[in-house]
Amino acid sequence: MKFIADLHLHSKYSRATARNLDFENLYYAAQIKGVRVVGTGDFTFPAWIEEIESKLEETEPGLFSLKRQIAKDIDKTIPEKCRNPVRFILQTEISNIYKKDDRVRKNHNLVYFPDIASVKKFNAKLDSIGNIKSDGRPILGLDAADLLSIMLDINDKGFFVPAHIWTPWFSMFGSKSGFDSIEECFGSLKEYIFAVETGLSSDPPMNWRVEDLDNVRLISNSDAHSPGYLGRNASVFNTKLSFFHIRQALEKNDLEKYQGTIDMYPHQGKYHYDGHRKCDICLNPATTARIDGICPECGRKVTYGVLNRVQELATRPEGYLPENRHGFKSIIPLADILSEIFEVGPKTKKVAGYYNRAIEILGPELGILLEKSVQEIETANVPLLAEAIMKMRTGDVNIDPGFDGEYGKVNLFSRQQKEHLKGEKYLLFDLPVKKDKSKVKAKTKVKKVIVKKESQKQKRFKKKSATKQPVKIQTLLSGLNSAQQKAVESSARAMIIQAGPGTGKTRTLTAKIAHLISKRQVDPGSILALTFTNKAAGELEKRIEKYVPKTKAPVLAATFHSFCLKLLKEYKGFNAVIVDESLRISLIREAMGEKIKKKAAKQVDQMISLCKQNLLSPDDDFK
């Protein structure tokens, strides 16, 4: 059977974790997220192993479920479409801090056992070495290789996974205190490491570049410190439900039984880029190299992020695809998507309300993000959700990268895209930007001064010269790469330029227009340049003016909406008023009665926008 597993999280007994991080809330969260197998976390902590024994019972070999008398009351609160069995696997995380090869090493490691008896023996051994009672994730002055050896001595059917292997401060490959290879860390016991956890700030393509990881499975987990973060990263299995089948799928590198990972975009991870949080300095590795890793604000060393460390150990170029690789899918947590749509925090009541609506109608979160069709998602009636998820699935996202402990920030829509899709800015068409009268007056005054200094003859000569002077082709093409130049000089009647933000699409379009006028003698008045926003149209117009001399018939740069409005006015006698937001709210309040509150009117306005998005008319059934 195919199922999603999140094999690394914590309990309420670990530092910096939520008070409600208990088995009841994990059982609930796993179902609304769509996770079938969940790590128990923290089995070394005495109070937590007591809860494991009192609240869980073995259901399949090496897997446990919440006891029925506890689960039955929780089941009543879970949306019907989310209800599914949940299993727990015995798991803990150990923080190892020790000295090796004349360096202090700090790394975190995950240990898994198939039975409680083995867990108790393991705990007793660690208790004789250090303090396991102070924290759910104990800190031990124990070499990671020695920890692995202890696990194998107690039960070699368990398995051992280095945790979040790239995190700067506490990991096997971390930039602050890590190693350069698995063998450096574990020596002759390297063969017992058959899986590593990639962490939130890296994804499989980044890890594929490192040859040392070729013979281990890449797994992904949430490392959740709160039930709500469960499943933000996870792993996908297609095997029988048991501890031993999960272990075997990882150990044997079976592409069918272990199918890969579900990862947040690594840019969202809080250590993806380099930087210095106190100074709010975020740097890509190339910039860090140019400044020798020194913060330009305070002069201290910056924290080298995961991307930088991957590049340091990489033996292959970016984009390398190994054979027989496991799959992966990139996601943005549903709460973060809703937060971006509604421009509020991910933990606000508004986001919670829409989140609950989505899972009640559509089922678990991961199913919504990965499997549901556009048509199915739209049945939840959550504005822009279908569009946002499609952008997420195709990688059409913009993320301000995380750095030095700060999570990255997701941007799926520009302001203009959001207004266009939601229909909130206008009912019919967007008006052209009104000119600032004060600026026009200022320009007029300047022109008058110039006219006084120039003779009419000089003015006529300048106007004539400006009209006839051609644009130099080397000026047009300067700064363009070969692909952009090809687009500019092409004689094709239709072209598609597909590129990401900030890659020079507008610059290429401007050069294309100027090339048509100066080299192909196309009449500027016959060229129409359409954009989505007034800002873009104005920017395009300014750029065109830079390359093309003023003529009697200038190039028309406009938004789709303003251009269509112009057509309607010229050819259809359209003279209705375009309703802006404030007038629209006033009209709604007037239609509903003067006593209606503005907040209620805005809700109706949003409902009208939603109906427009779904092409509903007043005669349709809105139920």
C-alpha positions as CSV (number, residue, x, y, z in Angstrom):
1,M,0.0,0.0,0.0
2,K,1.1,3.6,-0.7
3,F,1.4,5.9,2.3
4,I,3.1,9.0,3.5
5,A,5.4,8.9,6.5
6,D,6.9,11.7,8.7
7,L,9.6,9.9,10.7
8,H,11.1,12.8,12.7
9,L,9.3,15.0,15.2
10,H,9.4,15.8,18.9
11,S,7.2,15.7,22.0
12,K,6.1,18.4,24.4
13,Y,9.2,17.4,26.5
14,S,11.7,18.8,24.1
15,R,13.0,22.4,24.3
16,A,11.1,25.0,22.1
17,T,8.2,22.7,21.4
18,A,4.4,23.3,21.7
19,R,2.7,22.3,24.9
20,N,0.0,20.4,22.9
21,L,2.6,18.2,21.2
22,D,1.2,14.9,22.5
23,F,-0.2,11.7,21.0
24,E,-3.8,13.0,20.9
25,N,-2.9,16.0,18.8
26,L,-0.4,14.1,16.6
27,Y,-3.2,11.6,15.9
28,Y,-5.5,14.4,14.9
29,A,-2.9,16.3,12.9
30,A,-1.7,13.3,11.0
31,Q,-5.2,12.7,9.6
32,I,-5.9,16.2,8.5
33,K,-2.5,16.3,6.9
34,G,-2.7,12.9,5.2
35,V,0.2,11.2,7.0
36,R,-0.2,7.5,7.8
37,V,3.1,6.8,9.7
38,V,4.4,9.2,12.3
39,G,7.5,9.1,14.5
40,T,6.9,9.1,18.2
41,G,9.8,11.4,18.9
42,D,11.8,11.6,22.1
43,F,11.6,8.0,23.4
44,T,14.7,8.6,25.5
45,F,12.7,10.9,27.8
46,P,11.4,9.0,30.9
47,A,8.0,10.7,31.0
48,W,7.5,10.3,27.2
49,I,8.3,6.6,27.2
50,E,5.7,6.2,30.0
51,E,3.1,7.9,27.7
52,I,4.2,5.6,24.8
53,E,3.4,2.6,26.9
54,S,0.2,3.9,28.4
55,K,-1.4,5.4,25.2
56,L,-0.1,3.3,22.3
57,E,-0.5,-0.4,21.4
58,E,1.3,-2.5,18.8
59,T,-0.9,-3.0,15.8
60,E,1.4,-4.2,13.1
61,P,5.0,-5.5,13.6
62,G,7.0,-2.6,15.0
63,L,4.2,-0.1,14.5
64,F,1.8,1.3,17.1
65,S,-1.6,3.0,17.2
66,L,-3.4,5.2,19.7
67,K,-5.5,3.1,22.0
68,R,-9.1,2.9,20.9
69,Q,-10.6,4.4,24.1
70,I,-8.5,7.5,23.5
71,A,-8.9,7.7,19.8
72,K,-12.7,7.4,19.6
73,D,-13.4,10.8,21.0
74,I,-10.8,12.5,18.7
75,D,-12.3,10.7,15.7
76,K,-15.6,12.6,16.2
77,T,-13.7,15.9,15.6
78,I,-12.0,14.9,12.4
79,P,-13.6,15.8,9.1
80,E,-15.1,12.7,7.5
81,K,-13.0,13.0,4.3
82,C,-9.8,13.1,6.4
83,R,-10.4,10.0,8.5
84,N,-7.7,7.4,8.1
85,P,-5.7,5.0,10.3
86,V,-2.5,6.5,11.9
87,R,0.5,4.5,13.0
88,F,3.5,5.5,15.2
89,I,7.1,4.3,14.8
90,L,9.5,4.4,17.8
91,Q,11.9,7.2,17.1
92,T,14.1,9.7,18.9
93,E,16.7,12.3,18.1
94,I,20.1,12.6,19.9
95,S,22.4,15.6,19.9
96,N,26.0,14.5,19.8
97,I,28.7,17.0,20.8
98,Y,32.3,15.7,20.9
99,K,35.8,16.3,19.7
100,K,37.2,14.4,16.7
101,D,40.2,15.2,14.5
102,D,41.1,18.2,16.7
103,R,37.7,19.8,16.0
104,V,34.5,20.1,18.1
105,R,31.8,18.2,16.2
106,K,28.1,18.8,16.7
107,N,25.6,16.6,14.9
108,H,22.0,15.3,15.4
109,N,21.0,11.7,14.7
110,L,17.8,9.7,14.6
111,V,17.4,6.3,16.1
112,Y,14.5,3.8,15.3
113,F,13.6,0.6,17.2
114,P,11.0,-2.0,16.4
115,D,10.0,-2.7,20.1
116,I,9.7,-1.0,23.5
117,A,12.1,-3.5,25.1
118,S,14.9,-2.4,22.9
119,V,14.1,1.2,23.6
120,K,14.3,0.7,27.4
121,K,17.7,-1.1,27.0
122,F,19.0,1.8,24.8
123,N,17.7,4.4,27.3
124,A,19.4,2.6,30.2
125,K,22.7,2.6,28.4
126,L,22.5,6.3,27.5
127,D,21.5,7.1,31.0
128,S,24.8,5.6,32.2
129,I,26.7,7.8,29.8
130,G,25.0,11.2,30.2
131,N,21.8,13.0,31.3
132,I,18.7,11.9,29.3
133,K,16.3,13.4,31.8
134,S,16.9,17.1,31.1
135,D,15.4,17.3,27.6
136,G,13.4,15.3,25.1
137,R,16.3,15.5,22.7
138,P,19.2,14.8,25.0
139,I,22.7,16.2,24.5
140,L,25.5,13.7,24.9
141,G,29.3,13.9,24.7
142,L,29.3,10.8,22.6
143,D,30.8,10.2,19.2
144,A,28.1,9.6,16.5
145,A,29.9,6.4,15.5
146,D,29.8,5.2,19.2
147,L,26.0,6.0,19.3
148,L,25.5,3.9,16.2
149,S,27.5,1.1,17.7
150,I,25.4,1.1,20.9
151,M,22.2,0.9,18.8
152,L,23.5,-2.1,16.8
153,D,24.6,-3.9,20.0
154,I,21.1,-3.5,21.5
155,N,19.2,-4.5,18.3
156,D,20.6,-4.6,14.9
157,K,17.1,-4.6,13.4
158,G,16.8,-0.9,14.3
159,F,18.2,1.7,12.0
160,F,20.1,5.0,12.3
161,V,19.7,8.1,10.2
162,P,21.8,11.3,10.4
163,A,19.4,14.2,10.8
164,H,19.0,17.3,8.7
165,I,22.5,16.7,7.3
166,W,23.2,20.2,6.0
167,T,22.1,22.4,8.9
168,P,25.0,24.7,9.7
169,W,25.2,24.2,13.5
170,F,24.2,20.6,14.3
171,S,24.6,18.1,11.4
172,M,26.9,15.6,9.7
173,F,27.8,18.0,6.8
174,G,27.1,21.3,8.6
175,S,29.4,24.3,7.7
176,K,30.1,25.0,11.4
177,S,31.2,21.7,12.8
178,G,30.4,19.0,10.3
179,F,32.4,16.4,8.3
180,D,33.1,16.3,4.5
181,S,32.0,12.6,4.1
182,I,29.9,9.9,5.8
183,E,33.1,7.9,6.3
184,E,34.8,10.7,8.2
185,C,31.9,10.7,10.6
186,F,31.2,7.0,11.0
187,G,34.4,5.3,9.9
188,S,34.1,1.5,9.5
189,L,30.4,1.7,10.4
190,K,29.6,3.7,7.3
191,E,27.9,0.6,5.8
192,Y,25.1,0.8,8.4
193,I,24.1,4.3,7.2
194,F,21.7,3.6,4.4
195,A,19.5,6.7,4.7
196,V,20.1,10.4,5.5
197,E,17.6,13.2,6.2
198,T,17.9,16.1,3.8
199,G,16.4,18.8,6.1
200,L,14.1,21.7,5.3
201,S,16.8,23.8,3.5
202,S,17.8,21.3,0.8
203,D,16.0,19.1,-1.7
204,P,17.0,16.0,-3.6
205,P,18.5,17.8,-6.7
206,M,20.9,19.7,-4.3
207,N,21.9,16.4,-2.7
208,W,22.3,14.6,-6.1
209,R,25.3,16.8,-6.7
210,V,27.3,15.2,-3.9
211,E,28.8,11.8,-4.9
212,D,29.2,10.7,-1.3
213,L,25.4,10.4,-1.1
214,D,25.0,8.1,-4.1
215,N,24.5,4.9,-2.0
216,V,22.1,6.2,0.6
217,R,18.4,7.0,0.5
218,L,17.4,10.6,0.9
219,I,14.4,10.9,3.3
220,S,12.5,14.0,4.3
221,N,10.7,14.7,7.5
222,S,9.1,17.7,9.2
223,D,11.2,17.8,12.4
224,A,7.9,19.2,13.8
225,H,8.0,21.1,17.1
226,S,4.3,21.7,16.9
227,P,1.4,19.4,15.6
228,G,0.6,22.0,12.9
229,Y,4.0,21.5,11.2
230,L,3.5,17.8,10.8
231,G,3.9,16.7,7.2
232,R,5.5,19.9,5.8
233,N,8.3,17.5,4.7
234,A,7.7,13.8,4.4
235,S,8.6,10.5,2.6
236,V,6.5,8.3,0.4
237,F,6.4,4.5,0.7
238,N,4.6,1.8,-1.2
239,T,5.0,-1.3,0.9
240,K,3.3,-3.3,3.7
241,L,2.6,-1.4,6.9
242,S,5.3,-2.6,9.3
243,F,8.6,-1.4,10.8
244,F,10.5,-4.0,8.9
245,H,9.0,-3.3,5.5
246,I,9.8,0.4,6.0
247,R,13.4,-0.4,7.0
248,Q,13.8,-2.8,4.1
249,A,12.5,-0.3,1.5
250,L,15.2,2.2,2.6
251,E,18.0,-0.3,3.0
252,K,17.5,-2.1,-0.3
253,N,17.1,1.0,-2.5
254,D,13.8,-0.3,-4.0
255,L,12.5,2.4,-6.3
256,E,9.0,0.9,-6.1
257,K,8.8,0.4,-2.4
258,Y,10.4,3.7,-1.5
259,Q,9.2,6.4,-3.8
260,G,10.9,9.5,-2.6
261,T,10.1,12.7,-0.8
262,I,7.7,15.6,-0.4
263,D,9.6,18.7,0.4
264,M,8.9,22.4,1.0
265,Y,10.8,24.5,-1.5
266,P,14.3,24.5,0.1
267,H,14.4,28.3,-0.2
268,Q,11.7,28.3,2.6
269,G,14.1,26.6,5.0
270,K,15.7,28.9,7.5
271,Y,19.3,28.1,6.5
272,H,19.1,28.0,2.7
273,Y,21.2,31.1,2.0
274,D,24.1,32.7,3.8
275,G,23.6,35.7,6.0
276,H,23.5,37.5,9.3
277,R,20.1,37.7,10.9
278,K,20.9,40.4,13.5
279,C,21.9,42.7,10.6
280,D,19.2,41.5,8.3
281,I,21.8,40.5,5.7
282,C,20.9,37.7,3.3
283,L,23.5,36.6,0.7
284,N,23.8,34.1,-2.1
285,P,27.0,32.0,-2.1
286,A,28.6,34.1,-4.9
287,T,28.1,37.3,-3.0
288,T,29.4,35.7,0.2
289,A,32.6,34.7,-1.7
290,R,33.1,38.3,-3.0
291,I,33.0,39.7,0.5
292,D,35.1,36.9,2.0
293,G,32.2,35.9,4.3
294,I,32.3,39.1,6.3
295,C,29.0,40.8,7.2
296,P,29.0,44.3,5.5
297,E,27.1,45.7,8.4
298,C,28.9,44.6,11.5
299,G,32.2,43.1,10.2
300,R,31.6,39.7,11.7
301,K,31.6,36.3,10.0
302,V,28.2,35.4,8.3
303,T,26.5,32.0,8.8
304,Y,27.2,29.9,5.7
305,G,23.9,28.3,4.6
306,V,23.0,25.0,3.1
307,L,23.4,26.0,-0.5
308,N,26.9,27.2,0.1
309,R,27.9,24.0,1.9
310,V,26.4,21.8,-0.9
311,Q,28.4,23.7,-3.5
312,E,31.5,23.2,-1.5
313,L,31.1,19.4,-1.3
314,A,29.5,19.0,-4.8
315,T,31.3,17.0,-7.4
316,R,28.7,17.5,-10.0
317,P,27.1,20.6,-11.7
318,E,23.8,22.0,-10.8
319,G,21.0,20.2,-12.5
320,Y,22.7,16.8,-12.5
321,L,20.2,13.9,-12.7
322,P,21.4,10.5,-11.5
323,E,20.0,7.2,-12.9
324,N,17.6,5.2,-10.7
325,R,16.8,8.2,-8.6
326,H,13.8,8.5,-6.3
327,G,11.1,11.0,-7.1
328,F,10.3,14.2,-5.2
329,K,7.6,16.8,-5.2
330,S,7.9,20.4,-3.9
331,I,5.1,21.9,-1.9
332,I,4.2,25.0,0.0
333,P,2.2,24.3,3.2
334,L,-1.5,25.1,2.8
335,A,-1.5,27.6,5.7
336,D,1.3,29.5,4.0
337,I,-0.6,29.6,0.7
338,L,-3.7,30.9,2.4
339,S,-1.6,33.4,4.4
340,E,-0.2,34.8,1.1
341,I,-3.7,34.9,-0.6
342,F,-5.4,36.8,2.2
343,E,-2.3,38.8,3.3
344,V,-2.6,37.8,7.0
345,G,-0.4,35.6,9.2
346,P,-0.5,31.8,8.8
347,K,-1.8,31.3,12.3
348,T,-4.7,33.8,12.1
349,K,-8.3,32.9,12.5
350,K,-9.0,33.8,8.8
351,V,-6.4,31.3,7.6
352,A,-7.7,28.7,10.1
353,G,-11.3,29.2,8.8
354,Y,-10.4,28.7,5.1
355,Y,-8.0,25.9,6.0
356,N,-10.8,24.0,7.8
357,R,-13.2,24.7,4.9
358,A,-10.7,23.2,2.4
359,I,-10.0,20.0,4.3
360,E,-13.7,19.5,5.2
361,I,-14.7,19.6,1.5
362,L,-11.5,18.2,-0.2
363,G,-9.9,16.0,2.4
364,P,-6.3,16.0,3.8
365,E,-3.9,18.8,3.1
366,L,-1.3,16.8,1.2
367,G,-4.0,15.4,-1.1
368,I,-5.1,18.9,-1.8
369,L,-1.6,20.1,-2.6
370,L,-0.5,17.1,-4.7
371,E,-3.5,15.3,-6.1
372,K,-6.7,17.3,-6.4
373,S,-7.7,18.7,-9.8
374,V,-8.4,22.4,-10.4
375,Q,-12.1,21.6,-10.7
376,E,-12.1,19.8,-7.4
377,I,-10.2,22.5,-5.6
378,E,-12.6,25.1,-6.8
379,T,-15.5,23.4,-5.1
380,A,-14.1,24.5,-1.8
381,N,-14.8,28.1,-2.8
382,V,-11.5,29.4,-1.4
383,P,-10.5,32.5,-3.5
384,L,-7.4,31.9,-5.6
385,L,-6.6,28.6,-4.0
386,A,-6.8,26.6,-7.3
387,E,-4.6,29.2,-9.1
388,A,-2.1,29.2,-6.2
389,I,-1.8,25.4,-6.1
390,M,-1.3,25.2,-9.8
391,K,1.5,27.8,-9.5
392,M,3.1,25.8,-6.7
393,R,2.9,22.5,-8.7
394,T,4.6,24.1,-11.8
395,G,7.2,25.9,-9.8
396,D,5.9,29.3,-10.7
397,V,6.8,30.8,-7.3
398,N,8.9,33.5,-5.9
399,I,10.6,32.9,-2.5
400,D,12.7,35.3,-0.5
401,P,15.3,32.7,0.7
402,G,15.7,31.8,4.4
403,F,19.0,32.5,6.1
404,D,20.7,32.3,9.5
405,G,17.6,31.0,11.3
406,E,15.0,33.1,9.4
407,Y,12.4,31.1,7.3
408,G,12.0,32.1,3.7
409,K,8.9,34.1,2.6
410,V,6.7,32.8,-0.2
411,N,5.2,35.0,-2.9
412,L,2.8,33.3,-5.4
413,F,1.1,36.4,-6.8
414,S,2.0,40.0,-7.5
415,R,-0.4,42.6,-6.3
416,Q,-1.6,43.1,-9.8
417,Q,-2.1,39.4,-10.4
418,K,-4.1,39.0,-7.3
419,E,-6.4,42.0,-8.1
420,H,-6.9,40.7,-11.6
421,L,-7.8,37.2,-10.6
422,K,-10.0,38.2,-7.7
423,G,-11.7,41.0,-9.6
424,E,-11.5,43.3,-6.6
425,K,-10.0,46.3,-8.2
426,Y,-12.6,46.9,-10.9
427,L,-15.9,45.5,-12.2
428,L,-15.2,45.9,-15.9
429,F,-11.9,47.6,-17.0
430,D,-8.9,49.2,-15.5
431,L,-8.5,52.9,-16.2
432,P,-5.2,54.3,-17.4
433,V,-3.1,55.9,-14.7
434,K,-4.1,59.6,-14.1
435,K,-1.3,62.0,-14.8
436,D,-0.1,64.0,-11.8
437,K,-1.1,67.6,-12.6
438,S,1.5,69.1,-10.4
439,K,4.2,67.2,-12.4
440,V,2.7,68.4,-15.7
441,K,2.7,72.0,-14.6
442,A,6.3,71.7,-13.5
443,K,7.3,70.2,-16.8
444,T,5.5,73.0,-18.7
445,K,7.3,75.7,-16.7
446,V,10.7,74.1,-17.5
447,K,9.7,74.0,-21.2
448,K,8.8,77.6,-21.2
449,V,12.2,78.6,-19.8
450,I,13.9,76.5,-22.5
451,V,11.8,78.1,-25.3
452,K,12.8,81.6,-24.2
453,K,16.5,80.6,-24.5
454,E,16.1,79.0,-27.9
455,S,15.3,80.6,-31.2
456,Q,12.4,79.3,-33.3
457,K,14.9,78.2,-36.0
458,Q,16.9,76.2,-33.4
459,K,13.7,74.6,-32.2
460,R,12.6,73.6,-35.7
461,F,16.0,72.1,-36.5
462,K,16.1,70.1,-33.3
463,K,12.6,68.7,-33.9
464,K,13.4,67.8,-37.5
465,S,16.7,66.1,-36.4
466,A,15.0,64.2,-33.6
467,T,12.4,62.8,-35.9
468,K,14.8,61.6,-38.6
469,Q,17.7,60.4,-36.4
470,P,17.8,56.5,-36.4
471,V,18.5,54.4,-33.4
472,K,21.9,52.8,-33.5
473,I,21.6,49.1,-33.6
474,Q,24.6,48.5,-31.4
475,T,22.8,50.6,-28.7
476,L,19.7,48.5,-29.1
477,L,21.5,45.2,-28.8
478,S,24.0,46.2,-26.1
479,G,23.5,44.1,-22.9
480,L,21.5,41.4,-24.6
481,N,22.6,37.8,-24.6
482,S,22.5,35.7,-27.8
483,A,19.0,34.3,-27.2
484,Q,17.6,37.8,-26.6
485,Q,19.4,39.1,-29.7
486,K,17.9,36.3,-31.8
487,A,14.4,37.2,-30.6
488,V,15.0,40.9,-31.4
489,E,16.3,40.2,-34.9
490,S,13.9,37.4,-35.8
491,S,11.5,38.0,-38.7
492,A,8.9,35.5,-37.4
493,R,5.3,36.7,-37.2
494,A,4.8,35.1,-33.8
495,M,7.2,34.3,-30.9
496,I,6.9,33.2,-27.3
497,I,9.5,34.4,-24.8
498,Q,9.4,32.2,-21.8
499,A,11.6,33.2,-18.9
500,G,11.5,33.9,-15.2
501,P,11.2,37.2,-13.4
502,G,14.1,39.6,-13.7
503,T,15.6,37.9,-16.8
504,G,15.2,40.7,-19.2
505,K,11.8,40.1,-21.0
506,T,10.8,43.7,-21.0
507,R,14.2,44.8,-22.1
508,T,14.0,42.3,-25.0
509,L,10.5,43.5,-25.9
510,T,11.6,47.1,-25.9
511,A,14.6,46.3,-28.2
512,K,12.3,44.4,-30.5
513,I,10.0,47.4,-30.9
514,A,12.9,49.7,-31.5
515,H,14.4,47.3,-34.0
516,L,11.2,47.1,-36.0
517,I,11.1,50.9,-36.2
518,S,14.7,51.7,-36.9
519,K,15.8,48.7,-39.0
520,R,12.6,47.5,-40.6
521,Q,11.0,50.9,-41.1
522,V,7.8,49.9,-39.4
523,D,5.4,52.8,-38.6
524,P,5.4,53.2,-34.7
525,G,1.7,54.1,-34.9
526,S,1.0,50.5,-36.1
527,I,2.7,48.9,-33.1
528,L,0.6,47.9,-30.0
529,A,2.4,46.8,-26.8
530,L,0.0,45.3,-24.3
531,T,0.7,44.5,-20.6
532,F,-1.3,43.4,-17.6
533,T,-0.7,46.4,-15.3
534,N,-0.5,50.2,-15.6
535,K,2.9,50.2,-14.0
536,A,4.3,47.8,-16.6
537,A,2.7,49.7,-19.4
538,G,4.2,53.0,-18.2
539,E,7.6,51.3,-17.7
540,L,7.5,49.9,-21.2
541,E,6.5,53.3,-22.6
542,K,9.4,55.0,-20.9
543,R,11.9,52.4,-22.2
544,I,10.6,52.7,-25.7
545,E,11.0,56.4,-25.6
546,K,14.6,55.9,-24.6
547,Y,15.4,54.1,-27.9
548,V,12.8,55.5,-30.3
549,P,12.7,59.2,-31.3
550,K,9.5,61.2,-30.8
551,T,7.1,61.0,-33.8
552,K,3.6,62.1,-34.6
553,A,2.3,58.6,-34.1
554,P,4.0,57.0,-31.1
555,V,3.9,53.4,-30.1
556,L,0.8,52.6,-28.1
557,A,1.7,50.9,-24.8
558,A,-1.3,50.1,-22.7
559,T,-2.9,47.5,-20.4
560,F,-5.3,45.0,-21.8
561,H,-8.1,46.6,-19.9
562,S,-7.4,50.2,-20.8
563,F,-7.0,49.3,-24.5
564,C,-10.3,47.4,-24.6
565,L,-12.0,50.3,-22.8
566,K,-10.7,52.6,-25.4
567,L,-12.0,50.4,-28.2
568,L,-15.5,50.3,-26.5
569,K,-15.5,54.1,-26.2
570,E,-14.4,54.7,-29.8
571,Y,-16.5,52.1,-31.6
572,K,-19.4,51.2,-29.3
573,G,-20.2,54.5,-27.6
574,F,-19.4,53.1,-24.2
575,N,-19.8,55.9,-21.7
576,A,-20.6,54.2,-18.4
577,V,-18.7,55.0,-15.2
578,I,-15.9,52.6,-14.1
579,V,-16.6,51.6,-10.5
580,D,-13.6,51.8,-8.2
581,E,-13.5,50.0,-4.8
582,S,-15.0,52.7,-2.6
583,L,-17.8,53.4,-5.0
584,R,-18.5,49.7,-5.4
585,I,-18.9,49.3,-1.6
586,S,-21.2,52.3,-1.5
587,L,-23.4,50.8,-4.2
588,I,-23.6,47.5,-2.4
589,R,-24.5,49.2,0.9
590,E,-27.2,51.2,-1.0
591,A,-28.6,48.1,-2.5
592,M,-28.7,46.2,0.8
593,G,-30.0,49.1,2.9
594,E,-28.2,52.0,4.5
595,K,-28.0,50.2,7.9
596,I,-25.7,47.5,6.6
597,K,-22.2,47.7,8.0
598,K,-19.2,48.3,5.8
599,K,-17.7,45.0,6.8
600,A,-20.7,43.1,5.6
601,A,-20.7,45.0,2.4
602,K,-17.1,44.0,1.8
603,Q,-18.0,40.3,2.4
604,V,-20.8,40.6,-0.2
605,D,-18.2,42.3,-2.5
606,Q,-15.9,39.3,-2.1
607,M,-18.8,36.9,-2.8
608,I,-19.5,38.8,-6.0
609,S,-15.9,38.5,-7.0
610,L,-15.9,34.8,-6.2
611,C,-19.0,34.3,-8.4
612,K,-17.3,36.1,-11.2
613,Q,-14.3,33.8,-10.9
614,N,-16.6,30.8,-11.2
615,L,-18.6,32.4,-14.1
616,L,-21.8,32.4,-12.1
617,S,-24.7,34.6,-13.0
618,P,-27.6,35.9,-10.7
619,D,-29.8,33.1,-12.1
620,D,-27.4,30.3,-11.0
621,D,-27.9,28.2,-7.9
622,F,-25.3,29.4,-5.3
623,K,-25.8,26.5,-2.9
